[in-house]
Amino acid sequence: DGLHHDVGEALTQNDLTAARAVTDRLVGLYQGREDTRWGRDRLAELRGDQLDAQTLLALTEAELLGPLDIAASREVEAAARQVATVTALVPLALADVVAAMTSNLRMIRRVAEIYGGRSGFFGSWRLTRVVLSHLVATGAVAVGDDMLEPILGGTMLAKLSRRFGEGLVNGALTARVGVAAMEVCRPMPFSEPRRPKVRSIIKRALSGLFSKGS
């Protein structure tokens, strides 16, 4: 939250000194991680050429957080696919509820770890409450045919059985929870060009999951 606030203040005031300070804090956050070494080296090489807060923070976002965004998106896609598959193929009562709950909790914890968070059991539950509150605040709770039809095709949806349809909807809801987790756990707010598109994540996660032959 502190990093989010400081990034926003540096951008609002176009304060290069503040932007350099928050960039240093972000580099320090990932200092010991091998998966960020290339980005940290690139940032160290190029940051001296940035002459205003916006370009410096854009560079920091691209080089330092870009690879982490990709890793977090893959976690979200995998969780959405798993929830959709279990809902569609396991006929046991409440199996979809258990699968969705466990997959979402694991996904939120993994997204937090990717962005540098470390928490125990109670910390994970607190984080989950924050993510769900963010979902409600942004109005991203409901998913219906209006979201899935442009992605998978209305004729395809019409051919699916009820369980397959429920699987797709549950998978799409998981994808939305995952995007909310990324927005909450990421130490910088997303700039508009790099903001994850829920529709794109749902498409990558669910398209082709159920073939027309199935």
ZAMARGU-4260 file (C-alpha; in steps of 0.2 Angstrom, whole numbers, plus 5000, padded with zeros to 4 digits):
<rodrens>
0) 5000/5000/5000 | 5014/5012/5004 | 5023/5009/4987 | 5006/5011/4978 | 5003/5027/4987
5) 5021/5034/4983 | 5021/5029/4965 | 5004/5038/4963 | 5011/5054/4972 | 5027/5054/4961
10) 5016/5053/4945 | 5004/5066/4951 | 5017/5078/4956 | 5029/5073/4942 | 5042/5072/4955
15) 5058/5064/4948 | 5067/5063/4965 | 5052/5054/4973 | 5051/5043/4958 | 5069/5038/4960
20) 5066/5035/4978 | 5052/5023/4975 | 5061/5014/4961 | 5076/5011/4974 | 5063/5004/4986
25) 5056/4992/4972 | 5074/4987/4967 | 5077/4983/4986 | 5061/4973/4987 | 5067/4961/4973
30) 5086/4962/4977 | 5088/4944/4982 | 5078/4936/4968 | 5087/4928/4953 | 5071/4929/4942
35) 5072/4948/4943 | 5091/4950/4940 | 5090/4954/4922 | 5077/4967/4924 | 5087/4975/4938
40) 5102/4976/4928 | 5093/4983/4913 | 5085/4996/4925 | 5102/5001/4932 | 5108/5003/4915
45) 5094/5014/4908 | 5087/5024/4923 | 5100/5038/4922 | 5093/5042/4905 | 5076/5045/4911
50) 5072/5064/4914 | 5055/5064/4922 | 5045/5054/4934 | 5033/5046/4922 | 5046/5039/4910
55) 5057/5032/4925 | 5042/5023/4933 | 5036/5016/4916 | 5054/5009/4914 | 5053/5002/4931
60) 5037/4994/4928 | 5042/4986/4911 | 5059/4980/4916 | 5056/4975/4934 | 5038/4970/4935
65) 5035/4964/4917 | 5041/4947/4919 | 5032/4945/4936 | 5016/4950/4928 | 5018/4936/4915
70) 5021/4923/4929 | 5006/4929/4938 | 4995/4929/4923 | 5000/4911/4920 | 4995/4906/4938
75) 4978/4914/4935 | 4975/4905/4919 | 4980/4888/4926 | 4968/4891/4941 | 4954/4896/4929
80) 4957/4881/4918 | 4957/4869/4933 | 4941/4876/4941 | 4932/4875/4924 | 4938/4857/4921
85) 4933/4850/4938 | 4916/4859/4937 | 4913/4851/4920 | 4919/4834/4923 | 4917/4829/4941
90) 4898/4826/4945 | 4900/4825/4963 | 4889/4837/4974 | 4899/4852/4980 | 4915/4846/4971
95) 4915/4862/4961 | 4913/4873/4976 | 4928/4864/4985 | 4938/4865/4969 | 4935/4883/4966
100) 4938/4888/4984 | 4955/4878/4986 | 4961/4884/4968 | 4957/4902/4972 | 4965/4902/4988
105) 4981/4894/4981 | 4981/4906/4966 | 4980/4921/4977 | 4994/4915/4988 | 5005/4911/4973
110) 5001/4928/4965 | 5006/4936/4981 | 5022/4926/4982 | 5027/4931/4964 | 5026/4949/4968
115) 5036/4947/4984 | 5023/4943/4997 | 5026/4931/5011 | 5012/4926/5023 | 5006/4912/5034
120) 4988/4904/5035 | 4980/4919/5043 | 4989/4932/5032 | 4982/4922/5017 | 4965/4923/5023
125) 4967/4942/5026 | 4974/4944/5009 | 4959/4934/5002 | 4947/4946/5010 | 4956/4961/5003
130) 4955/4954/4986 | 4936/4950/4987 | 4933/4967/4993 | 4942/4974/4978 | 4931/4963/4967
135) 4916/4971/4975 | 4922/4988/4974 | 4927/4987/4956 | 4910/4979/4951 | 4919/4963/4944
140) 4909/4950/4953 | 4897/4944/4940 | 4901/4934/4924 | 4888/4929/4912 | 4885/4925/4893
145) 4889/4943/4889 | 4907/4940/4894 | 4909/4922/4887 | 4900/4923/4871 | 4912/4936/4862
150) 4927/4924/4868 | 4920/4907/4865 | 4906/4910/4852 | 4887/4910/4855 | 4885/4894/4845
155) 4898/4885/4855 | 4890/4890/4872 | 4873/4884/4865 | 4880/4867/4862 | 4888/4865/4879
160) 4879/4855/4892 | 4874/4863/4908 | 4889/4857/4918 | 4901/4863/4904 | 4893/4880/4904
165) 4894/4880/4923 | 4913/4876/4921 | 4916/4890/4909 | 4907/4902/4921 | 4917/4896/4936
170) 4933/4897/4927 | 4929/4915/4921 | 4925/4920/4939 | 4942/4913/4945 | 4951/4923/4931
175) 4942/4939/4938 | 4948/4934/4956 | 4965/4932/4949 | 4966/4949/4941 | 4960/4957/4957
180) 4974/4948/4966 | 4987/4954/4954 | 4980/4972/4956 | 4981/4970/4975 | 4997/4961/4977
185) 5007/4971/4964 | 5019/4984/4972 | 5015/4997/4958 | 4998/5001/4951 | 4996/4995/4933
190) 4998/5009/4920 | 4985/5008/4907 | 4995/5000/4893 | 5000/4986/4905 | 4984/4983/4914
195) 4979/4965/4912 | 4963/4962/4902 | 4951/4950/4910 | 4944/4945/4893 | 4961/4941/4887
200) 4965/4930/4902 | 4949/4921/4901 | 4951/4918/4882 | 4969/4911/4885 | 4963/4900/4900
205) 4947/4893/4893 | 4947/4894/4874 | 4950/4876/4867 | 4947/4868/4884 | 4931/4859/4878
210) 4933/4854/4859 | 4918/4854/4848 | 4919/4836/4847 | 4917/4835/4866
</rodrens>
